């Protein structure tokens, strides 16, 4: 995407798209973490795949996983 000063882009449009993508990514992450936990994956195994710490993934998803 090559934009020039004569080709303005509405920042609000782009920012709304970013927000929608974040929401989708969060939903997909929660879905797959629940599935991994249902298949007895450890928090460490999930964290390794996501590239985060065990503590981070546990803190983010443990309350959801209990329901």
PyMOL CGO cylinders between C-alpha atoms (Angstrom):
from pymol import cmd
from pymol.cgo import CYLINDER

trace = [
    CYLINDER, 0.00, 0.00, 0.00, 1.85, 3.08, -1.24, 0.3, 1, 1, 1, 1, 1, 1,
    CYLINDER, 1.85, 3.08, -1.24, 0.20, 6.19, 0.09, 0.3, 1, 1, 1, 1, 1, 1,
    CYLINDER, 0.20, 6.19, 0.09, 1.13, 9.67, -0.97, 0.3, 1, 1, 1, 1, 1, 1,
    CYLINDER, 1.13, 9.67, -0.97, 0.22, 13.02, 0.60, 0.3, 1, 1, 1, 1, 1, 1,
    CYLINDER, 0.22, 13.02, 0.60, -2.40, 13.43, -2.13, 0.3, 1, 1, 1, 1, 1, 1,
    CYLINDER, -2.40, 13.43, -2.13, -3.97, 10.06, -1.19, 0.3, 1, 1, 1, 1, 1, 1,
    CYLINDER, -3.97, 10.06, -1.19, -5.37, 10.68, 2.32, 0.3, 1, 1, 1, 1, 1, 1,
    CYLINDER, -5.37, 10.68, 2.32, -6.53, 7.77, 4.46, 0.3, 1, 1, 1, 1, 1, 1,
    CYLINDER, -6.53, 7.77, 4.46, -9.02, 8.28, 7.26, 0.3, 1, 1, 1, 1, 1, 1,
    CYLINDER, -9.02, 8.28, 7.26, -7.20, 7.21, 10.43, 0.3, 1, 1, 1, 1, 1, 1,
    CYLINDER, -7.20, 7.21, 10.43, -10.51, 6.32, 12.08, 0.3, 1, 1, 1, 1, 1, 1,
    CYLINDER, -10.51, 6.32, 12.08, -11.13, 3.64, 9.47, 0.3, 1, 1, 1, 1, 1, 1,
    CYLINDER, -11.13, 3.64, 9.47, -7.75, 2.06, 10.06, 0.3, 1, 1, 1, 1, 1, 1,
    CYLINDER, -7.75, 2.06, 10.06, -8.06, 2.27, 13.83, 0.3, 1, 1, 1, 1, 1, 1,
    CYLINDER, -8.06, 2.27, 13.83, -11.49, 0.64, 13.77, 0.3, 1, 1, 1, 1, 1, 1,
    CYLINDER, -11.49, 0.64, 13.77, -10.01, -2.19, 11.71, 0.3, 1, 1, 1, 1, 1, 1,
    CYLINDER, -10.01, -2.19, 11.71, -7.18, -2.62, 14.23, 0.3, 1, 1, 1, 1, 1, 1,
    CYLINDER, -7.18, -2.62, 14.23, -9.69, -2.74, 17.11, 0.3, 1, 1, 1, 1, 1, 1,
    CYLINDER, -9.69, -2.74, 17.11, -11.79, -5.35, 15.29, 0.3, 1, 1, 1, 1, 1, 1,
    CYLINDER, -11.79, -5.35, 15.29, -8.73, -7.50, 14.58, 0.3, 1, 1, 1, 1, 1, 1,
    CYLINDER, -8.73, -7.50, 14.58, -7.65, -7.33, 18.23, 0.3, 1, 1, 1, 1, 1, 1,
    CYLINDER, -7.65, -7.33, 18.23, -11.11, -8.41, 19.34, 0.3, 1, 1, 1, 1, 1, 1,
    CYLINDER, -11.11, -8.41, 19.34, -11.06, -11.32, 16.89, 0.3, 1, 1, 1, 1, 1, 1,
    CYLINDER, -11.06, -11.32, 16.89, -7.54, -12.36, 17.93, 0.3, 1, 1, 1, 1, 1, 1,
    CYLINDER, -7.54, -12.36, 17.93, -8.53, -12.28, 21.62, 0.3, 1, 1, 1, 1, 1, 1,
    CYLINDER, -8.53, -12.28, 21.62, -11.61, -14.40, 20.89, 0.3, 1, 1, 1, 1, 1, 1,
    CYLINDER, -11.61, -14.40, 20.89, -9.61, -16.96, 18.91, 0.3, 1, 1, 1, 1, 1, 1,
    CYLINDER, -9.61, -16.96, 18.91, -6.90, -17.12, 21.58, 0.3, 1, 1, 1, 1, 1, 1,
    CYLINDER, -6.90, -17.12, 21.58, -9.48, -17.75, 24.33, 0.3, 1, 1, 1, 1, 1, 1,
    CYLINDER, -9.48, -17.75, 24.33, -11.18, -20.43, 22.24, 0.3, 1, 1, 1, 1, 1, 1,
    CYLINDER, -11.18, -20.43, 22.24, -7.96, -22.31, 21.58, 0.3, 1, 1, 1, 1, 1, 1,
    CYLINDER, -7.96, -22.31, 21.58, -6.68, -21.96, 25.14, 0.3, 1, 1, 1, 1, 1, 1,
    CYLINDER, -6.68, -21.96, 25.14, -9.94, -23.48, 26.42, 0.3, 1, 1, 1, 1, 1, 1,
    CYLINDER, -9.94, -23.48, 26.42, -9.56, -26.33, 23.92, 0.3, 1, 1, 1, 1, 1, 1,
    CYLINDER, -9.56, -26.33, 23.92, -5.94, -26.90, 24.91, 0.3, 1, 1, 1, 1, 1, 1,
    CYLINDER, -5.94, -26.90, 24.91, -6.85, -26.97, 28.60, 0.3, 1, 1, 1, 1, 1, 1,
    CYLINDER, -6.85, -26.97, 28.60, -9.72, -29.38, 27.86, 0.3, 1, 1, 1, 1, 1, 1,
    CYLINDER, -9.72, -29.38, 27.86, -7.10, -31.65, 26.28, 0.3, 1, 1, 1, 1, 1, 1,
    CYLINDER, -7.10, -31.65, 26.28, -4.97, -31.43, 29.44, 0.3, 1, 1, 1, 1, 1, 1,
    CYLINDER, -4.97, -31.43, 29.44, -2.31, -29.10, 28.05, 0.3, 1, 1, 1, 1, 1, 1,
    CYLINDER, -2.31, -29.10, 28.05, -0.29, -27.42, 30.77, 0.3, 1, 1, 1, 1, 1, 1,
    CYLINDER, -0.29, -27.42, 30.77, -0.21, -23.64, 31.11, 0.3, 1, 1, 1, 1, 1, 1,
    CYLINDER, -0.21, -23.64, 31.11, 3.49, -23.85, 30.23, 0.3, 1, 1, 1, 1, 1, 1,
    CYLINDER, 3.49, -23.85, 30.23, 2.81, -25.73, 26.98, 0.3, 1, 1, 1, 1, 1, 1,
    CYLINDER, 2.81, -25.73, 26.98, 0.21, -23.15, 25.96, 0.3, 1, 1, 1, 1, 1, 1,
    CYLINDER, 0.21, -23.15, 25.96, 2.54, -20.30, 26.89, 0.3, 1, 1, 1, 1, 1, 1,
    CYLINDER, 2.54, -20.30, 26.89, 5.36, -21.81, 24.85, 0.3, 1, 1, 1, 1, 1, 1,
    CYLINDER, 5.36, -21.81, 24.85, 3.20, -21.95, 21.72, 0.3, 1, 1, 1, 1, 1, 1,
    CYLINDER, 3.20, -21.95, 21.72, 1.93, -18.39, 22.25, 0.3, 1, 1, 1, 1, 1, 1,
    CYLINDER, 1.93, -18.39, 22.25, 5.42, -17.06, 22.96, 0.3, 1, 1, 1, 1, 1, 1,
    CYLINDER, 5.42, -17.06, 22.96, 4.52, -15.67, 26.38, 0.3, 1, 1, 1, 1, 1, 1,
    CYLINDER, 4.52, -15.67, 26.38, 5.23, -16.64, 29.97, 0.3, 1, 1, 1, 1, 1, 1,
    CYLINDER, 5.23, -16.64, 29.97, 3.22, -19.26, 31.82, 0.3, 1, 1, 1, 1, 1, 1,
    CYLINDER, 3.22, -19.26, 31.82, 2.22, -16.61, 34.32, 0.3, 1, 1, 1, 1, 1, 1,
    CYLINDER, 2.22, -16.61, 34.32, 0.92, -14.29, 31.59, 0.3, 1, 1, 1, 1, 1, 1,
    CYLINDER, 0.92, -14.29, 31.59, -1.25, -16.91, 29.90, 0.3, 1, 1, 1, 1, 1, 1,
    CYLINDER, -1.25, -16.91, 29.90, -2.54, -18.21, 33.24, 0.3, 1, 1, 1, 1, 1, 1,
    CYLINDER, -2.54, -18.21, 33.24, -3.41, -14.73, 34.48, 0.3, 1, 1, 1, 1, 1, 1,
    CYLINDER, -3.41, -14.73, 34.48, -5.22, -13.90, 31.25, 0.3, 1, 1, 1, 1, 1, 1,
    CYLINDER, -5.22, -13.90, 31.25, -7.13, -17.15, 30.78, 0.3, 1, 1, 1, 1, 1, 1,
    CYLINDER, -7.13, -17.15, 30.78, -7.47, -19.01, 34.09, 0.3, 1, 1, 1, 1, 1, 1,
    CYLINDER, -7.47, -19.01, 34.09, -10.70, -17.26, 35.12, 0.3, 1, 1, 1, 1, 1, 1,
    CYLINDER, -10.70, -17.26, 35.12, -12.27, -18.07, 31.72, 0.3, 1, 1, 1, 1, 1, 1,
    CYLINDER, -12.27, -18.07, 31.72, -11.05, -21.68, 31.77, 0.3, 1, 1, 1, 1, 1, 1,
    CYLINDER, -11.05, -21.68, 31.77, -12.92, -22.42, 35.00, 0.3, 1, 1, 1, 1, 1, 1,
    CYLINDER, -12.92, -22.42, 35.00, -16.33, -21.80, 33.44, 0.3, 1, 1, 1, 1, 1, 1,
]
cmd.load_cgo(trace, "trace")
